[in-house]
């Protein structure tokens, strides 16, 4: 399962630096009325991003027809560089159906990765 040996999988690979702000927008278009969930390993977020007293969670559940969720990762992308999988919560069926991907966090500045907002902590640490 190594991208270095086998290349990246045929699934979305999002890229970031440690501590970069990350916003994920989830929505469930019309389909069968089934609930799904969303997991991003190694990360957590507020259940209600605009509520400062909201619970911190690491799984967004109850994603069903017409639901929309805005996820803003607590403290941005994980401080430890590496690959973090995201997936639908039902591992057995949804992963084999392609409902997964990777958030790749780099440890070095890359010329091929365009920065949207410069992360001062990252640039001070690695420059």
Order of alpha helices (4+ residues) and beta strands (2+ residues): alpha-beta-beta-beta-beta-beta-beta-beta-beta-alpha-beta-alpha
